[in-house]
């Protein structure tokens, strides 16, 4: 309430905490006719009206944050604020959205400081007389919640140890969950089955005024999809988060230095759509250390409505596969799922959008330093907490699949090899699953045998007329287009 209204608000000069404190101890507020003397006598601050207290540019002073970075030897590599790493650029994300301009304009304060219903008595003094303060309408409540229920649970559970005096954490957790549930929409756009494959297109729409997730790069949003049969048995699952906070089945969760790429098509349980920013150091390697963060190797966080990835500044650019994804832009992303099915029946598809403030790989990197008492304490407190994610949205649909739709067809006309095979016989075996991709054809007269529990032929796979082709598997799935 003391940040001065200066021309630098909303510019690089005021970012990263470079605000100015006004002289004279004013306390800026939203009402044009404050009663001055009671607050001045009791606190020494003068209540003062100013429009800037309700402007998003005020928030930018802390929520656009650029940080210096060093090389592996600790040498500083940044020379100016502009050259620093964009640790969080929430205000710039908002500026690039439709919420910054025109009829859809909405400030940070309008979401994070929701207006109270009806008139509110905002002060107890004076009690009566000519200066008695009447109830005020349109009062901005100071809830200021975001999305981090985990840290509030830890603070609540360890009040005495951490010398925390607040007793409002349970209410704040509930308000945070309510806000998170307005952050996105989730829809199963299409759901069909043919040729032994279930096809689904899931659309995710960001309804917040910034990227989702935004701010510090330990945060992520995970698309969790489950296919269940009539008996409630799971037949396919992608993106499940376990009790340790790990996304199950992903190599990137187990192998340091790896991260999950952006997906347009998901066919396997070892793939999941994860919306996140991944820091890279000055050597181009993945890092979890902020002082090494020099660039983003991946940033496919859901952009807000009106945000055009082809027109924004470098500090808030989309990075990685999402930039080339035609279905990822302007506040939306579409993900296609192709799931193998072996039997007819009624299937249920459940999709959830999950939010994590602390990624599993960030925590594993932190635990490596648990000889430090602060890290050991936090590891203990995290282990005693119950929150591993929050559900932003959930949707589901059912589909009745006929025996004909559940039957895979493997005719040569519906079948692309990963390499060119010549006339001598070739046998390709796998103990798990074969995924056959590529665009070369089988040479005339060649014989090729695939053997695996499950075989998936990618679209475009075909065999030259007159060549011998055999596939033996527990389940054969052909999704050819030719």
N, C-alpha and C positions, 0 to 999 in steps of 0.2 A: 504493500500500500504506500510505500515511500518512493518507489521508482519514478523518476522524473519523466515528464512528457518531453522528449528531445527529438530532434529531426533524425537521429540515428536509429530510432526504434524500427525494427523490421529490416535492418541492413546488417551486413557482415560486421560493421564496426561495433554493433551492440550485441552480437551473438557471443556464445560461450561465457556468459555471465558478465559481459562488459556494459552493464547498465550504470546509470548515474543516480545517486540518491539525492533527492531534492533538499535544498537548504530550508531551515525554518521549521522542521519537524511537521510537515503536513501528513495527513492520512487520507489519501485519495479514495473516493467512493463514487457510487453510481447515482446518488441523489443530488439534485441541483440546489436544494434548499436545506442544507444540514443545520441542525441546532448546535452551535459551536461550543458554548461555554462549559457544559457539563463534562465533555470529553477533555477539553483543554485543562480544566481545573484538576481533574482526577488523574490524567495521564501525561499531560504536557504536549499532547499531539492535537493538531487542529484539523478537524474533519473538513475536507475540501472536495468539491465536485470536480471531476475531470472525465472527459469521454475516453481517454486512453486506457483507463482502468478496465474497460469492457472490450478493448481491441486485441485481436490475436497477436499483434506485433509486440505487446507486452510479454506474452508467453514465450516469444521467440528468443528473448534474452537468455533463457536457460535451456529451452527445448530445441534450439538449433545449436549443436555443440560440435566444434571441430577440435581435434586433439593432435598434438605433435607426435611424431614417431621416430624411432631409431633403427639402425641396422643391427646385425647380429653382434657387432662389437660395442654397441651402445652409443654409436656416434649419431648425433642429431641430424636428420635428413631434411627437415622442413625449415623454411626460412621466413615465411609469412603466414598469416592466418588463412589466406586463400589456398596455400599449398598443403594445409593440414588435412588429416583424415576426417571425413564426415561421420563421426561416431553416431550421431542422431541428427536428423534434419526434419523434424516433425512440422515445423512452420513452413518450410519450403515445400514439403509434400502437400500441405493444405493449400498453399498459394497456387500450386499446379492443378488443383481440383476445382470442381464446379462450385464448391462451397465458399470460395473466396470472392466470387463476383456474381452480379446480376440477381435475379429473382430467387435463386437457390442459396444465396449467401447465408452462411451460418458461422459464427465465431467459435473459437475454442471454448470460451466461457459458456456459450449456450448449451454445449453438450456436457461439459465437466463441472459446471455450476448451474444445475437445472433450476428453473424459476419455481418458487413456492406457489402453491395454490392459494388464492385469496390474499388478504392483507395480513401483514406480519408485524408484530410489535418488536422492533429491533433494539430497543434500549429501555432500561428501567428508570433512568433519570433524565430530566426531572419528572416527578410523579404527577404534578399538577401545575396549574398556573398557565400563564400565557405561552410559556415555552414547552409545555407538555408535548411529548412527541407522539403524534398519532400513528396508527399502524400504516405501514408502507406496502404498496402493491408491487408486483414484479420483482420481488426480492431474490437475488442470486444466492442460492444456498452454497455454503462452502464445503460441499462434499468432496470435490476434487479427486474422485476415484478414477482409477485407470483399469488395469487388468491383473494386478499381481496379488491374488488371494494367498499364495504360498507364503510370502514374506509376512503378511498380516497374521496368518496362523502361527508362524514361528514366533513372532513378537508376542502374541497373545499367550502362547504356551510357556513362554520363558520370561514373563513380566518381571519377576523378582530378580532373576539372574542378570537380566539386561537393564534393570532399573527403569522399566517402562511404567509410566503412570496412567496412560490412557486406558479406559475401560469400554471403548466403543468399537473394538475390532470385529465383533460378531456382526454388528450392524453394517460396518464398512464392507465386510466380506459379502453380505447379502446385496448391498448396493452395487458392488463391483460385478457380481454375477448378473444382476439385472442389466447393467450397462453392456457387458460382454455379449449378452443375448441379442442386443440391437446392432452388433458390429457387422453382421453379415447375413445374407440369405443363402439358402442351400436348396437346390432343386435337381431332381432326376428328370432331365429333359426328355430322354428317349430310353425305352427299355424293350428289347426284342430278342428273339432267339431264332437261329437257323444253323443248319449244318454242324450241330453239336457244339455251338458256341453261343453264350449269352452276351449280347451287346448292350452297353449302357453308356450314356453320356451324362455326366454330372456337371452342373453349372454352379460356380461359387461367385457371389456378388458381394463386393465390399460396400458396406453401408456407412462406414466411418469416414471422417474427413481427412484421413492420412493413410499411409500404408498399413496393412494388416499382416503381421504385427508391425509395430513401429518402435522407435527408440533403440535401446541397447541391443546389440546383436546376439545376445544369449537367448532371445525369444524366438519361438516358432509356432506355426499353425500347421496341424497335420490333418490330412483328409483320410478318414478311417472308413473303409468299406467292408461290409460283411455280407456274404451270400449264404443263406440258410435254406435247407430243404424242408419238406413237410413235417419231419420229425424234430425240427429245430436244430439239426446237426449242421455245423459250419462246413461248407463246401469250398469256400474261398474267403481269404481275409487279407487285407492290405492296410497297413497303417495302425495296427493295434499298439497301444502303449501299455507296458507292463508295470508291475509294482515298483520297479526301480526307476521308472520314467523313461525307459528305453523303447524305441520303436522296434517291434519284434521283426526279425527276419532280414534286417538290412545290414549288409557288410559295413556300411559307413558308420554304424553304431559301435562296431567291434574293432575296427582297424583305424588307428590314429592317422590323421592326414587325409582321410577320405571324407567325402560328403555326398549326399544323395543328389543326383542331377534333377533338373526340372523335367517333368514328363508331360507329353501330349497323349501317349497311349500306355496303358498298364495292362500286362497280360499275366504277370507272375507275382506270387506273394512276396518275393524279395525286391519288389518295387513299391514305392509309396510317394504320393505327392506331398512334399513338405515345403511350405512357404516360409522362407527364412533368408537372412543375409549371412554370408560366410566371409569372415575376414581373411585377407591374405597379407603376408609380410612383404618387406622390400625385396625378398628373393622369390616371390611368387608362391610361397608355401602357405598352407593353411595355418592360422595362428588363433589362439584364444587370448593372447596377451594384448591388451589395448595399446600399449606403447610400441608394439611391433606392427599394429594394424596400419597398413599403408593403402590398401585398396580392397574392393569387394570382389572375390572370386565368383560369387553367386549372389544375386539379389532378385528373387522371384516373389518377394512379398507382394500380396495383392494390392494393386494401386487403387486409389480412390476414384470415384466417378469423375469423369472429365479429364483425368490425368492421361495424357497421350505420351506413351513411352518414346515416340519418335521426335518429340519436341521439347523435352525437359533438359535442365542443366545437368552437368556431369555428376554433381554431388548427390543427386537423387535418381540417377539412371538405373534402368533395369539391366541386370547383368546375367550372362549365361544363356542357357537354352530358352528361357522365357522371352528374351528379346526377339528371337526368330519364330516364336509361336504365334500364329495369326489369331488364335483364340484367346490370347492373354493381352488385354489392354482395356483402357477406359473403364476400369472398375470391375472387370469380369475375367474369369478363367473357365474354360471348359476342358474336362479330362474325359477321355474315352477309355472304357474298360472292355476287354474281350476275355471272357472267362469260360474255360472248358466245362461242359456239362455232359454227363454220361447217361443219365436216365431221365425219363419223362416225369412230370409231376408239377406241383405248385411250389414255386420258389419265392423267397422273401429277400429283398435287397435293402439293407439298412446302411445309411450313410451318415456319418457324424463329422463335424468340424471341431477339432480339439485345439485348445490353446495351452502352451507351456511357457512360463516366464523364464525357466532355466532348462536349457537343452542338456540332454544326457552327456554329450561329448564335452560341453563346458564344465560340467561337474567332475567328470573323470579327469580332466586336465587339472582342475583345482585340487582334487584329492591327492595328486602326486606330491603336493607340498604340505601334507597333513602333519609333518613334524613341527610346523608352526602352530602355536596354541590357538590362534584365531581361526585357522583353517580346520583344525581338529574340533573346535567347539561348533563351528558351523556344520561340519559333517555330521556330528552327533545330533544337532538340532534338526537338520534335514531328515536324517534317518528316523527321527521320532515324529515327524509330520505325516499327515495323511494325504495331503493334496499333491497329486502328480500332474494333473491337467484339469482344465475346465471345459465343459461342453458349450460351445458357442451356439451351434444349431444341430438339429437332427431331422432327418426325413427318411421315408421308406416307401417302397412300392412292392407289389406282388405281381407275379407273372406265371400263368399256366403254360407249361411247355409240353407239347405233344410228342409222342414217340418219333414222328417224322422230324420234328425240329431238333430232337436230342440225338439224332443219328448223324454221324459225320460221314461225308462223302469224300472219297479219295480218288476220283477219276483223274486221268492225265490232264484233262482240260481244266480241272480246278486246282491243278498242282503247279521256285527260283532257287537254284542251288548256290551254296556259298562258294563254290569253285567249279571249274569245268572238269568233268569226269570223262575219260576216254574209254576205249573199247574193253579193256580188261576189267574184271569184276572188282567192285569196291564194297566193303562192309563198314558201316559206321555204327558203333555201339555206345550206349551210355547206361549207367546204373540208375540214373535219375530221370532227366528230361532232356530231349533234343529240341532245339529251336532252329529250324532251317531257314536261312535268310540269304539274300543275294539276288543277282539278276542274270547269272550265266546259265546256260542250258546244258542238259545232258547230251553228250556227243552221240551221234547215231551208232547203234550197235552196242553201247555200253550197258553194263548191268550194275545196279546200285541197290544195296540192301541197308535199310535203317532198322536198328533194333534198340528199343528203349521202353520203359514203363509208360512213357507219355511222349508223343511227338507232336510238335506244333509247326505247321508250315505257314510262313508269313505270306501276306498278299503278294501276288505276282509270280509265285512258284509254279514252274511248268516243266514238262518233260517232252523232249523231241519225239515226234511220232516214230514208232518203230523201235524205240529203246525199251529195255526192260526195267521196271521200277517196282520195288517191293518194300512195304513198310509193315513191321510187326510190332505191336505195342498193346498195352492194356487199354489205352485210350488214344485214338488217332484223331487229331483235330486239324481240318484243312479249312483255311479261310482265304481262299484264293479269289482273285478277281478276273482271271482269264481261264 
